[in-house]
Each structure stands twice: as C-alpha cells, then as structure tokens.
C-alpha cells in the first residue's frame, strides 16, 4: 500500500480504514488504543461497549482531544493483543471500534473478527 497522509487515511470510508488498519497491524506487529489513569478508553454506542483501535500512534493521538485530552496512545504488541486482548474482550462482551475518526465511529466488530483478518490463515 502506498504511503498516504493521515488526512487521506482518515477521509477513507470506515470499511477502507478497516482494511488499512489490518494491513498496518500485520506490517508493524502492533495495534494502538488510548489510555488514561483509569485504563483503556471505552466508547459506548446505543447497544454496545467498544474499545477503539488504531493502526498507529499518530492516528490514536488524533482522537485525544476534548474529553479525551488526558489520554495517551498505548501500543499493544500484536502477539499480546491476539493472546490476551481478544479473549479478554470477548469475556467482557466488548467490541472493537476499528479506526474511529472524529465524526465516524468506524466499523464495529467482535474482537475475533479482527483477529481473523490479522492472523495468517493456517492450512490443516
């Protein structure tokens, strides 16, 4: 994928941002969220609680404004996310808000859906 500016990436459709996040996470072996003194940022839609995830520190930092201004980007190594976060989020019935931007929450998916897109397929 060609290098795009953050402004170009954030202007993409939610589905395109999802695809972009998957490729970046695979390439960089890390995923980003935001945290404050109480832990990870949680977003609530009408029906579900989500943890937002971004492909880079820069993208996550863009969200840290207004009520989130005290939040810091948190890098999660991909292996840790796959081993601990996916099952932990499922146990807590949390979903992933994939690469939200200021006026768009992005695609909201179960953690195992994102895991399935990131992990290489194994043949049996």
HUFENNOR-V571222 format. One line per field, one symbol per residue. ss: DSSP state (2 for helix, 1 for strand, 0 for the rest). burial: 1 if it has 9 or more other C-alpha atoms within 8 Angstrom, else 0. Layout:
# HUFENNOR-V571222
ss=???
burial=???
This chain:
# HUFENNOR-V571222
ss=0000022222000222222222222222011111110011001100001111110022222220022200011111122222222222222000111100100100111122222222000000
burial=0000000010010110110111111100111111110001101000001111111110111011000000111111110111001110110001111111100011111110011001000000
